Amino acid sequence: MSSNRLQPPVRQRRTSSVGAINLGDTKVPGLSTMKESQESKTAAQARMRALSESSKGDADLLWKFMLTYREMSYRHTWLTPLILLLVVYGAYFTSGNLTESNPLHAFVAISYQVGDTDEYGKGIRDLCFVFFYMIFFTFLREFLMEVALRPLAISLGMTGKQKIKRVMEQTYSIIYYGISGPFGLYIMYQTDLWLFATSSMYATYPDLTNPFLYKVFYLGQAAFWTQQACVLALLLEKPRKDFKELVFHHIITLALIWLSYVFHFTKMGLAVYITMDVSDLFLSLSKTFNYMDSVLTPPFFFLFVASWTYLRHYVNIKILWSVLTEFRTVGNYTLNFATQQYKCWIALPIVFTLIFALQMVNLYWLFLILRILYRLIFKGIQKDDRSDTESDEEQETSGNSVAAGKKDAPSGKATKKED
């Protein structure tokens, strides 16, 4: 008799649908949580062999220094962004000139202050700010992932590389959205937009200037979303099943950010920012509690569903309705390039189409949410076959290892193409 018959059948672990909510914007991967390719492992081994060889001259020492830095930056993905930040910050703050006449000012601080007021205009130098803080968000995410969030996930009892990786991604989202969401609400509270008042979006148009905190928040969000879009564009991780929808969502979001800023619809843009950040905060909280097998998973999932429905659908549709009813009647409605007045018949269909496209993606995700909610209420927590869950990935890795006879497990490092 085969020994396999004497062994009890392996029971497949049930996977919570709540943990498989791969929607919204909380599952854009970081460099430190990417799977390590065979090419990158081979290149790293080659570097270590080269470093162990004896040096015969200054050229060898210089080559080893370059290899050492390359290996360190491979192991610590936050190192290169940190060096860039330190160089720019150091040069700026030691220059003794912290005004806009300093070429580095456009990267470190916002530009176009109007006199001695708290108002700031707009211009091409704002792109320098966005680019620099894309580097900042890259450093922040990679540093927190490696130094704080990985040890935190392990201390919470997470086992398995995929689960640790998912917890790291979600806790970073909690940190970011936990700051940006309340920050956006605070800025909204200081304006006439409180609680998403739609008529205020058009009454003072064109909003050629914005207060200091308003502009910092707006451009900071632009940097964050652009950095995420760049990571997605690199295709560093196996795409999830709604990858096309996620990419389309980022394209629409970036288009809204750019057009609303350039054509002075920043009040509408602020409202859209808040609807995404607050709902994503509750999404990340519910997923993290699920990974921890916490009793708080169901209540926070219900809070997430409520916040998502209200913010991404009720408020979004409210804004869409205002475009059809208030866009033409509240404030100026004319095209005048000299006064930068663009709220006119050309802008109306563009604004409506972009927000409507965003709503279509959110409706697709809402369908997935309601399916998970139905299973949670009426069938218990069931496995959701819509997306690649943590257990799916572990089973796939295990199956591939058996088939190959010998295969290294993923180390969790970034996938890199090495020469």
C-alpha positions as CSV (number, residue, x, y, z in Angstrom):
1,M,0.0,0.0,0.0
2,S,1.3,3.4,-0.9
3,S,2.4,5.6,2.1
4,N,0.4,8.5,0.6
5,R,-2.8,6.7,1.4
6,L,-1.9,6.6,5.1
7,Q,-1.6,10.4,5.2
8,P,-4.7,12.4,6.0
9,P,-5.9,14.6,3.2
10,V,-4.5,18.2,3.2
11,R,-7.2,20.7,4.0
12,Q,-7.0,23.7,1.9
13,R,-6.8,26.9,3.9
14,R,-9.9,29.1,3.6
15,T,-9.1,32.5,2.3
16,S,-11.1,35.5,3.4
17,S,-12.7,37.5,0.6
18,V,-12.1,40.6,2.7
19,G,-8.4,40.1,2.3
20,A,-8.8,39.6,-1.4
21,I,-10.2,43.1,-2.1
22,N,-7.7,44.0,-4.7
23,L,-9.3,47.2,-5.8
24,G,-9.0,50.9,-5.3
25,D,-5.4,52.2,-4.9
26,T,-4.0,50.4,-1.9
27,K,-2.3,47.5,-3.7
28,V,0.2,49.3,-5.9
29,P,3.4,47.4,-5.0
30,G,6.6,48.9,-3.6
31,L,10.1,48.1,-4.8
32,S,11.0,46.3,-1.6
33,T,8.1,43.9,-1.9
34,M,8.7,42.8,-5.4
35,K,9.6,39.2,-6.2
36,E,13.2,38.6,-6.9
37,S,13.9,37.3,-10.4
38,Q,16.5,34.7,-11.2
39,E,18.5,37.2,-13.2
40,S,18.7,39.6,-10.2
41,K,19.8,36.8,-7.9
42,T,22.5,35.6,-10.3
43,A,23.7,39.2,-10.7
44,A,23.9,39.6,-7.0
45,Q,25.9,36.4,-6.6
46,A,28.3,37.6,-9.3
47,R,28.8,40.9,-7.5
48,M,29.6,39.1,-4.2
49,R,32.2,36.9,-5.9
50,A,33.8,39.9,-7.5
51,L,34.0,41.7,-4.1
52,S,35.7,38.7,-2.5
53,E,38.5,38.8,-5.0
54,S,41.8,40.5,-4.2
55,S,42.4,44.0,-5.5
56,K,45.4,44.7,-7.7
57,G,45.2,48.4,-8.1
58,D,43.3,51.6,-7.7
59,A,41.1,50.7,-10.7
60,D,40.0,47.5,-8.9
61,L,39.3,49.4,-5.7
62,L,37.1,51.9,-7.6
63,W,35.3,49.0,-9.4
64,K,34.7,47.3,-6.0
65,F,33.3,50.5,-4.6
66,M,30.9,50.7,-7.4
67,L,29.9,47.1,-6.9
68,T,29.5,47.6,-3.2
69,Y,27.1,50.5,-3.8
70,R,25.2,48.6,-6.4
71,E,24.8,45.6,-4.0
72,M,23.7,47.9,-1.1
73,S,21.2,49.7,-3.3
74,Y,19.9,46.3,-4.4
75,R,19.4,45.2,-0.8
76,H,18.2,48.6,0.4
77,T,16.0,50.1,-2.2
78,W,15.6,53.3,-0.3
79,L,19.3,54.1,-0.4
80,T,19.5,55.9,-3.8
81,P,16.4,58.1,-3.2
82,L,17.8,59.0,0.2
83,I,21.1,60.1,-1.3
84,L,19.3,62.3,-3.9
85,L,17.2,63.9,-1.2
86,L,20.2,64.6,1.1
87,V,22.2,66.1,-1.8
88,V,19.4,68.5,-2.8
89,Y,18.3,69.4,0.7
90,G,21.9,69.8,1.8
91,A,22.8,72.1,-1.1
92,Y,19.6,74.1,-0.6
93,F,19.7,74.7,3.1
94,T,23.5,75.4,3.2
95,S,23.3,77.9,0.4
96,G,22.1,80.7,2.6
97,N,19.5,81.6,-0.1
98,L,16.1,80.2,0.7
99,T,14.2,82.4,-1.8
100,E,12.8,81.6,-5.2
101,S,15.9,83.0,-6.8
102,N,17.7,79.8,-5.7
103,P,17.3,77.3,-8.5
104,L,16.8,74.5,-6.0
105,H,13.9,76.3,-4.4
106,A,11.5,75.0,-7.0
107,F,12.3,71.4,-6.0
108,V,12.2,71.8,-2.3
109,A,9.4,74.3,-1.7
110,I,6.4,75.6,-3.6
111,S,6.9,78.6,-5.9
112,Y,5.0,81.6,-7.2
113,Q,4.1,83.3,-3.9
114,V,1.9,86.4,-4.5
115,G,3.7,89.2,-2.6
116,D,3.7,88.7,1.1
117,T,0.4,86.9,1.1
118,D,-0.5,83.3,1.8
119,E,-1.6,82.9,-1.8
120,Y,0.4,81.1,-4.4
121,G,0.1,81.1,-8.2
122,K,0.9,78.4,-10.7
123,G,3.6,77.8,-13.2
124,I,6.1,75.4,-14.9
125,R,8.3,75.3,-11.8
126,D,5.6,73.3,-10.0
127,L,6.7,70.3,-12.1
128,C,10.0,70.5,-10.3
129,F,8.3,70.2,-6.9
130,V,6.2,67.2,-8.1
131,F,9.3,65.4,-9.5
132,F,11.4,65.9,-6.4
133,Y,8.6,64.7,-4.1
134,M,8.1,61.7,-6.3
135,I,11.6,60.8,-5.2
136,F,10.6,61.6,-1.6
137,F,7.6,59.2,-1.7
138,T,9.8,56.5,-3.2
139,F,12.3,56.9,-0.3
140,L,9.5,57.1,2.3
141,R,7.7,54.0,1.1
142,E,10.8,51.8,0.7
143,F,12.4,53.0,4.0
144,L,9.2,52.4,6.0
145,M,8.7,49.0,4.3
146,E,12.1,47.7,5.2
147,V,12.9,49.4,8.5
148,A,9.5,49.6,10.2
149,L,6.7,47.7,8.4
150,R,8.4,44.4,7.8
151,P,9.4,44.0,11.5
152,L,5.9,45.2,12.5
153,A,4.2,42.5,10.3
154,I,6.4,39.8,11.8
155,S,5.7,41.0,15.3
156,L,2.0,40.8,14.6
157,G,2.4,37.1,13.9
158,M,2.4,37.2,10.1
159,T,4.0,34.2,8.6
160,G,4.5,33.5,4.9
161,K,6.3,35.9,2.6
162,Q,3.2,36.8,0.7
163,K,1.1,37.7,3.8
164,I,4.0,39.8,5.2
165,K,4.3,41.6,1.9
166,R,0.5,42.3,1.8
167,V,0.5,43.6,5.4
168,M,3.5,45.9,4.6
169,E,1.6,47.3,1.6
170,Q,-1.6,47.9,3.5
171,T,0.0,49.4,6.6
172,Y,1.9,51.9,4.4
173,S,-1.4,52.8,2.8
174,I,-2.9,53.3,6.3
175,I,0.0,55.7,7.1
176,Y,-0.3,57.7,3.9
177,Y,-4.1,57.9,3.7
178,G,-4.3,58.3,7.5
179,I,-2.4,61.6,7.0
180,S,-3.7,62.7,3.6
181,G,-7.4,62.0,4.3
182,P,-7.6,64.2,7.5
183,F,-5.3,66.8,5.9
184,G,-7.6,67.1,2.9
185,L,-10.7,67.4,5.2
186,Y,-8.9,70.1,7.3
187,I,-8.2,72.1,4.1
188,M,-11.8,71.6,2.9
189,Y,-13.0,72.8,6.3
190,Q,-11.1,76.1,5.8
191,T,-12.9,76.7,2.5
192,D,-16.5,77.1,1.4
193,L,-16.4,73.5,0.1
194,W,-17.1,71.9,3.4
195,L,-19.1,68.7,3.1
196,F,-18.7,68.8,-0.7
197,A,-20.7,71.9,-1.5
198,T,-20.8,71.8,-5.3
199,S,-21.9,75.4,-6.1
200,S,-18.7,76.7,-4.4
201,M,-16.6,74.8,-7.0
202,Y,-17.8,77.3,-9.6
203,A,-18.7,80.5,-7.8
204,T,-15.2,81.8,-7.5
205,Y,-13.9,80.4,-10.8
206,P,-11.2,80.8,-12.0
207,D,-9.2,80.1,-8.9
208,L,-5.8,81.4,-10.1
209,T,-4.2,81.2,-6.7
210,N,-4.4,78.9,-3.7
211,P,-3.4,79.1,-0.1
212,F,-0.1,77.6,1.0
213,L,-1.4,74.4,2.6
214,Y,-3.9,74.0,-0.3
215,K,-1.1,74.1,-2.9
216,V,1.2,71.8,-0.8
217,F,-1.6,69.2,-0.5
218,Y,-2.5,69.4,-4.2
219,L,1.0,69.1,-5.5
220,G,1.9,66.5,-2.9
221,Q,-1.0,64.4,-4.1
222,A,0.2,64.8,-7.7
223,A,3.6,63.6,-6.7
224,F,2.2,60.6,-4.8
225,W,-0.1,59.5,-7.7
226,T,2.6,60.0,-10.3
227,Q,5.0,57.9,-8.3
228,Q,2.4,55.2,-8.1
229,A,1.7,55.4,-11.8
230,C,5.5,55.0,-12.6
231,V,5.7,51.8,-10.4
232,L,2.7,50.4,-12.2
233,A,4.2,51.3,-15.6
234,L,7.4,49.4,-14.8
235,L,5.3,46.1,-14.5
236,L,7.6,45.0,-11.7
237,E,5.0,42.6,-10.3
238,K,2.6,40.0,-11.7
239,P,-0.4,42.1,-12.7
240,R,-3.6,41.3,-10.7
241,K,-6.8,40.5,-12.5
242,D,-8.1,44.0,-12.5
243,F,-4.8,45.5,-13.6
244,K,-6.2,47.2,-16.7
245,E,-8.9,48.8,-14.6
246,L,-6.3,50.0,-12.1
247,V,-4.1,51.5,-14.8
248,F,-7.1,53.1,-16.4
249,H,-8.1,54.6,-13.0
250,H,-4.6,56.0,-12.6
251,I,-4.7,57.5,-16.1
252,I,-8.0,59.2,-15.4
253,T,-6.8,60.4,-12.0
254,L,-3.6,61.9,-13.4
255,A,-5.6,63.6,-16.2
256,L,-8.0,65.1,-13.6
257,I,-5.1,66.3,-11.5
258,W,-3.3,67.9,-14.4
259,L,-6.3,69.5,-16.1
260,S,-7.9,70.7,-12.8
261,Y,-4.7,72.3,-11.8
262,V,-3.8,73.9,-15.1
263,F,-7.3,75.1,-15.9
264,H,-8.1,76.2,-12.3
265,F,-10.7,73.6,-11.2
266,T,-8.7,72.9,-8.1
267,K,-11.8,73.1,-5.8
268,M,-13.3,70.2,-7.7
269,G,-10.0,68.4,-7.6
270,L,-9.8,68.7,-3.8
271,A,-13.2,67.0,-3.5
272,V,-12.1,64.1,-5.7
273,Y,-8.8,63.7,-3.7
274,I,-10.7,63.4,-0.5
275,T,-13.3,60.9,-1.8
276,M,-10.4,58.6,-2.8
277,D,-8.2,59.0,0.2
278,V,-10.7,58.5,3.0
279,S,-12.3,55.5,1.4
280,D,-8.9,53.9,0.7
281,L,-8.0,54.4,4.4
282,F,-11.0,52.2,5.5
283,L,-10.1,49.7,2.8
284,S,-6.6,49.3,4.0
285,L,-7.7,49.0,7.6
286,S,-10.2,46.3,6.8
287,K,-7.6,44.3,4.8
288,T,-5.0,44.6,7.6
289,F,-7.4,43.4,10.3
290,N,-8.3,40.6,8.0
291,Y,-4.7,39.5,7.6
292,M,-4.5,39.6,11.4
293,D,-7.6,37.4,11.7
294,S,-9.0,40.1,13.9
295,V,-12.6,40.3,15.2
296,L,-12.6,43.9,13.9
297,T,-12.5,42.7,10.3
298,P,-16.3,42.6,9.7
299,P,-17.1,46.0,11.3
300,F,-14.3,47.8,9.5
301,F,-15.3,46.1,6.3
302,F,-18.9,47.5,6.8
303,L,-17.4,50.9,7.5
304,F,-15.3,50.6,4.3
305,V,-18.4,49.7,2.2
306,A,-20.3,52.6,3.7
307,S,-17.5,55.1,3.1
308,W,-16.8,53.8,-0.4
309,T,-20.5,54.0,-1.4
310,Y,-20.9,57.5,0.0
311,L,-17.7,59.1,-1.1
312,R,-17.0,57.3,-4.4
313,H,-20.5,57.1,-5.6
314,Y,-22.9,59.5,-3.9
315,V,-20.5,62.4,-3.8
316,N,-19.1,61.6,-7.2
317,I,-22.6,61.5,-8.8
318,K,-23.4,64.7,-6.9
319,I,-20.4,66.3,-8.6
320,L,-21.4,64.9,-12.0
321,W,-24.9,66.3,-11.5
322,S,-23.5,69.7,-10.6
323,V,-21.5,69.7,-13.8
324,L,-24.8,69.3,-15.7
325,T,-26.8,71.8,-13.7
326,E,-24.4,74.3,-12.0
327,F,-21.4,74.4,-14.3
328,R,-23.1,76.9,-16.7
329,T,-25.3,78.8,-14.2
330,V,-22.9,79.5,-11.2
331,G,-20.0,81.9,-11.8
332,N,-18.7,83.0,-15.2
333,Y,-19.3,80.8,-18.2
334,T,-17.2,82.0,-21.0
335,L,-13.9,81.3,-22.8
336,N,-11.3,84.0,-22.4
337,F,-7.7,83.1,-22.7
338,A,-6.5,86.5,-21.6
339,T,-8.2,86.1,-18.2
340,Q,-7.6,82.3,-18.1
341,Q,-11.3,81.8,-18.0
342,Y,-11.9,78.2,-19.3
343,K,-15.3,77.3,-17.7
344,C,-17.2,77.2,-21.0
345,W,-18.9,74.9,-23.4
346,I,-15.5,73.2,-24.3
347,A,-14.7,72.4,-20.7
348,L,-18.1,71.0,-19.7
349,P,-18.0,67.8,-21.7
350,I,-14.3,67.2,-20.9
351,V,-14.9,67.6,-17.1
352,F,-18.0,65.4,-17.2
353,T,-16.4,62.7,-19.3
354,L,-13.4,62.4,-17.0
355,I,-15.4,62.2,-13.8
356,F,-17.9,59.8,-15.4
357,A,-15.0,57.5,-16.5
358,L,-13.8,57.5,-12.9
359,Q,-17.3,56.6,-11.8
360,M,-17.4,53.7,-14.2
361,V,-14.2,52.2,-12.7
362,N,-15.5,52.7,-9.2
363,L,-18.8,51.0,-10.2
364,Y,-16.9,48.0,-11.4
365,W,-15.1,47.8,-8.1
366,L,-18.4,48.4,-6.3
367,F,-19.8,45.3,-7.9
368,L,-16.8,43.3,-6.6
369,I,-17.3,44.8,-3.1
370,L,-21.0,43.9,-3.0
371,R,-20.2,40.4,-4.1
372,I,-17.8,40.0,-1.2
373,L,-20.4,41.6,1.1
374,Y,-23.0,39.1,0.0
375,R,-20.7,36.2,0.7
376,L,-19.7,37.6,4.0
377,I,-23.3,38.0,5.2
378,F,-25.1,35.1,3.6
379,K,-22.4,32.5,3.1
380,G,-19.7,33.3,5.7
381,I,-16.2,34.3,4.6
382,Q,-15.6,32.5,1.3
383,K,-12.7,32.4,-1.1
384,D,-12.9,35.0,-3.8
385,D,-11.7,33.7,-7.1
386,R,-11.6,37.1,-8.7
387,S,-8.1,38.0,-7.7
388,D,-4.7,36.4,-6.9
389,T,-4.8,36.0,-3.1
390,E,-2.0,35.3,-0.8
391,S,-2.8,31.6,-0.6
392,D,-3.1,31.3,-4.3
393,E,0.4,32.7,-4.8
394,E,1.8,30.4,-2.1
395,Q,0.2,27.4,-3.7
396,E,1.5,28.4,-7.2
397,T,5.0,28.8,-5.8
398,S,4.8,25.4,-4.0
399,G,3.5,23.7,-7.1
400,N,6.2,25.2,-9.3
401,S,8.8,24.1,-6.8
402,V,7.6,20.5,-6.8
403,A,7.5,20.5,-10.6
404,A,11.0,21.8,-10.9
405,G,12.4,19.6,-8.2
406,K,14.5,22.5,-6.9
407,K,13.6,26.2,-7.1
408,D,14.3,29.0,-4.8
409,A,11.4,30.6,-3.0
410,P,10.8,34.3,-3.7
411,S,12.8,36.5,-1.3
412,G,10.5,39.5,-1.4
413,K,13.1,41.8,-3.1
414,A,12.5,43.9,-6.1
415,T,12.5,42.3,-9.5
416,K,15.4,43.9,-11.3
417,K,16.9,43.4,-14.8
418,E,20.7,43.3,-14.2
419,D,23.3,43.4,-16.9
